[in-house]
Amino acid sequence: MQRHHSTVSILLQVLSATMGTVLMGYQMGVYNSTSDVVDIEFNLHKSNQAIITAIVPIGAMLGALFCNLLNKQPRRLVFILTDVLTLAGLGLTVVVQYWSLLLGRGVVGFAIGINTTLIPVFINELSPVQVNGLMGSCFQTMCNVGFLLVFMMGINVQTGAEYKEQSTSQWWRIMFLFPAITSVIRIFAFLFVYTHDTPDYYVMTNQKEKAE
């Protein structure tokens, strides 16, 4: 019974961490799903559209490289700060200025890069060998949840012609801000529920008494 209880506890902690993976899947599709409206709202041309699309993977690449410098930092703290960064980036994306959209998506991309680098490390450090495969599968599963959410929400986006006739819908803003929910959930989880780091992290930083 104890092993089952531990597995459930670990799974819940892993699912909390992989909220950052939902962000990755969601961001890969959010601009594509809202582009008809966003292009009109921000007066984007082809070159602008390409940059807006490319800035997320560019930010993710930089975030992944930066994450290597955080190897000895508490995993919980990095997750929390990354989510704060994500919230700031998401807020910038709904300000109707091209530079704000560009900067916001770049910041969110940077956060995605940190998440995609740190989450697998966190899962590996937290999970016993017996359940490591199960826990590792949560990473891709939650990414697909993000894909599913964004395309389901995209059903309600107006076409460009509809938006030109009646440009009162704010659904695109709701879609851009939606991942804030996952960030708030993870901040709450790692601030108030899961207050300890992984055993491997404590061993690596010579805090072996906390690893027990």
N, C-alpha and C positions, 0 to 999 in steps of 0.2 A: 504494500500500500504506500509506503513511504516513497519508493521509487516512482510510482505513478504520480503521486502528489508533486514530486520534484520535477518530473517531466512536464506536467501541466504548468507549473510555475515558470519554468524555463521558456516554454512555448509562449506564454503571455508576455514575458519580457522581450523575447525575440520579435513578436508581433508589434510590440511598442516601438522597438528600434527600426523595424522595417516600414514604419510609417514614412520614413524618408525615401523608401523605394517607390511607394505610391506616388510621391512627388515626381520622381523621374519618369515613370510611365505616363503620368498625366501631362507633364510639360512637353513630352514628345508629340502630343496630339492637340494641345489646346489652341495653338495659333492656327493650325490647319483647319480646325473645326470652326473657328470664328473669323477666318481671314476675310470673308466677304464683307462683314461689318467693320472689322478693325481697319481694313485698308481704306475704307471710306472715312471712318472716324479720324484716323491719323493722316489721311491724305498720302498714303504710301504708294510709291511707284515700284517698278520691278527691282531696281537696285536696293531700295530700302527694304523690300520684302525679303530679299536674299540675306541681307545683313541681319535683320530681325530673326530670321530662321537660324542663321549660323552662329549667332552670339551665344546661344545656350550651350552647344557642344564646346565652343571655345572656352566659355566660363567653366564648364565641367572639367575640361582638360587642365586648366590652371588650378582649380580646386583640388583635383586629384594629386597634382604635384605638391601643392601646399600642404595637403594632409600628411605627407610623409614627414613633415617637420613637427607634427603633433603626436608622434609615436609614444612619447612618454607623458602625454597629458591624460587626465582622467577621461575615460570614454563618455561618461555621463555628461561631464562639463562640455565636451566638444559637441555632443548631440544638442544640448540646450542652446549653446551659442550659435550653432548652425541653424537651428530653428528660428532664433531671433533674427538672424541674417535673412532667412527665407521670408519671414513676415515683412521685413523692410523692403525686400525686392518685390514681393507681390504688391505691396502698397504703391510702389513706383509705377508698376505696369498699368494702373488704371487712371493715372494722370494723363490727360490728353495732350501730351507733348512727345514728339519723336524721341528726343534725348532721354526722356524719363522712361519710355517703353524700352528703349535699347539698354539703358543702365539697369533697369529692373530685371529684365530677362537675363542680362549678364550676371547679376548678383545671384539670381535663382540658379543659374547654371553653375556658378561657383559652389553654391551649397550642394547641388546635386553631385558634383565631383567629390566633395568631402564625404557625402553619404555613401556613394558607391564604393569608395575606398575603405571607409571605416566600418560600415555595417558588416561586411563579411568577416573582418577581423574580430569584431565584437561577438558575432555568432560563433566563430571558431573557438574563441577564448572562453565563452560561457558554457558551451554545450559539451556534455560528456560524450565519449566515443560512441556509446550505444545509440544516441539520438542525434548525432552530428549530421547525418544525411537528411533526416526529417527537418531539422532546424534550418539547414542550408537551403532547402527547397523553398522556404518562406520568402527568400529574397526575390526569386523570379516570380513566385505566385503573387506577391504584393505589387510587383511591377506591372503584371498583367491586370491586376485590379485597377491600377491607375489608368491603363489604356481603356479598359471597359468603362470606367466612370466618365472619362472625357468624351468618348464617342456617344455614350447614352445621353449625356447632357447636351451634346452638340445637336441633337435632334431638334431642340427648341430654338436654335439660332435662326434668325431671319436671313433670307437671301439678300444679296446686295440691292436688288430692285425693291424689295419690300422695305428695306431700311431707308432707302432714299425717299420713299413715299411717306413713311411714318418713323422718323428717327428718334422715337421716345423709349424704345426698349433698352434696358440696362443689363440684359442677360449676359452679354459678353463680359461685363464687369464682374458679375457673379461667378462666371466660369473662371476668369483670371484669378479671383480671390479665393475660390473654393479650396485649394490646397492649404490655406491657412488653418483649416480645421485639423488636418493631420499634424501640422506643426504644434498647434495648441495642445492636442492630445499627448504628443510626445513630451513636450515641455512639462506638462502636469505629471505624466508618468515618471519621468526621471528626476523631478524635483521632490515629489511627495510619496510615490509608491515604491520605486526601486532606488533606494538610497545607497546601495553599495555597488562598487564596480566589479569587473570580472576577476576571478581568482588569478588568472594569468597576469593581469595588469598589476595586481598587488605583489605577486612574486617578482615581476620584472622591476618594480620600483622598491624592492626590499621592504615590503610591508607584509611579511609572511604571516603574521598573526591575524591579519584581516582576511587572508586567503583561506583560512581554515573554516 
